Amino acid sequence: MHSKHKPADKIQDLQFFGEFGGVNPSISDSSTYTFLAAKSMMDTFEGNTEGCYLYSRHSSPSNLNLAQAISLMEGTESANVTASGMGAITAVLLQLCGQGDQIISARTIYGGSYAFLKNFAPRFGIETTFVDITNLEKVEKSINKHTKVIYCESVSNPLLEVADIKSLAKIAKKHNLQLVVDNTFSPLSLAPALLGADVVIHSLTKFINGTSDTVAGVICGTSKFIASLRNVNDGACMLLGPVMDSLRSASVLKNMHTLPIRIKKHSENALYLAQKFEKDGIKMIYPGLPSHPQHSLYKDLYNEEYGFGGMLAFDTGSLKKADDLMELMQQRNLGYLAVSLGFYKTLFNAPGTGTSSEIPHDEQAAMGLTDGLIRFSIGLDNDIERTYQAMKKCMVELGIL
Ligand SMILES: Cc1ncc(COP(=O)(O)O)c(C=O)c1O
């Protein structure tokens, strides 16, 4: 637990003044910037002029404002925002690894990340060994002289496995590896960098933005690593170009101001439903339940103010049942049948055939991802008992309960 870290205070206390004294910082609506002295331009190319901007693919005032807010929240020295979560993940891994290197990755990760590691990174000579990340012995045994990175999600998509970040960080340190953690499912609840991770990634598309109106991402790490990503000669963010637009970073920053209250409500609602349906006899997957295999680990790692997060899952038994339930819940206005997460309304999908469909069927079976599994991102419903009753009615009607 990192009880001394107060991420909400950090977000709240960050003070910006707009160009004309506006309460929101002015949006930098430029792709390029003037220099009053030619020498400052040269210095900026070399990456060493404070307060000077070169070109918006490198950095922009609006993007730096958002990056600062997120790095304060994560407790890292610095951050760089990107155009999407995948833009963040691919830039980090390509920055850290090259021809002949190996990555050890959790086997239960977002389907896009899995597809990148399995199908795309080998084109650059980067091989990935997928392991059960909860088996620390296996993780350590998979390390060889080519290993550069251990990659995982703090809470995995979609099975909600919790990574033992503290122990993984120890293993990484011992073997001189970088521990890269995707913290998309658990902002505020978990702060991986404070638990020892070297790099923390988010898809901002999800809880942090929270309004399902954009895709965006962020990379948090040391100032040195973030500067290396922006390096004009060999920086993955600079050269691959996953840059966020200033208008968007300004809107994500405004949404961040309500993140602490939103996360508390998402967590409160998800815990309520998980407890109720478990009592009704459904085998719920939720880290806040003592029945979850990593419940006590989560309690050891989390910031309890923010609870166990807004994601939960359960197996309906078959794809047909999952589809019928999702359609009925949407008809009854209990949420939307949609991928993604972190919206004010509940979102649900069957990841085996959706967001994790990049993972072959036999591998899905090995990791316990069944066709009938529904993943829920629980919304901000004010009256969660009303939601519970209505969801329960759908399940009774379909014979799931
Ligand atoms: C855990 C996780 N990481 C990364 C991503 C990718 O983010 P984006 O869609 O913003 O590129 C997703 C998207 O679904 C995700 O769920």
The ligand as an SDF file (V2000), in Angstrom:
LIG
                    3D

 16 16  0  0  0  0  0  0  0  0999 V2000
   -5.8950   -2.5690  -20.8730 C   0  0  0  0  0  0  0  0  0  0  0  0
   -5.8470   -1.8480  -22.1860 C   0  0  0  0  0  0  0  0  0  0  0  0
   -4.6810   -1.3390  -22.6040 N   0  0  0  0  0  0  0  0  0  0  0  0
   -4.5830   -0.6910  -23.7720 C   0  0  0  0  0  0  0  0  0  0  0  0
   -5.6600   -0.5300  -24.6140 C   0  0  0  0  0  0  0  0  0  0  0  0
   -5.4900    0.1900  -25.9110 C   0  0  0  0  0  0  0  0  0  0  0  0
   -5.8610    1.5320  -25.8050 O   0  0  0  0  0  0  0  0  0  0  0  0
   -6.4110    2.4290  -27.0010 P   0  0  0  0  0  0  0  0  0  0  0  0
   -7.6830    1.8090  -27.4820 O   0  0  0  0  0  0  0  0  0  0  0  0
   -6.5570    3.7750  -26.3700 O   0  0  0  0  0  0  0  0  0  0  0  0
   -5.3650    2.4110  -28.0720 O   0  0  0  0  0  0  0  0  0  0  0  0
   -6.8950   -1.0260  -24.2160 C   0  0  0  0  0  0  0  0  0  0  0  0
   -8.0610   -0.8220  -25.1120 C   0  0  0  0  0  0  0  0  0  0  0  0
   -9.0420   -1.4200  -25.1470 O   0  0  0  0  0  0  0  0  0  0  0  0
   -6.9930   -1.7120  -22.9770 C   0  0  0  0  0  0  0  0  0  0  0  0
   -8.1550   -2.2190  -22.5530 O   0  0  0  0  0  0  0  0  0  0  0  0
  1  2  1  0
  2  3  1  0
  2 15  2  0
  3  4  2  0
  4  5  1  0
  5  6  1  0
  5 12  2  0
  6  7  1  0
  7  8  1  0
  8  9  2  0
  8 10  1  0
  8 11  1  0
 12 13  1  0
 12 15  1  0
 13 14  2  0
 15 16  1  0
M  END
$$$$
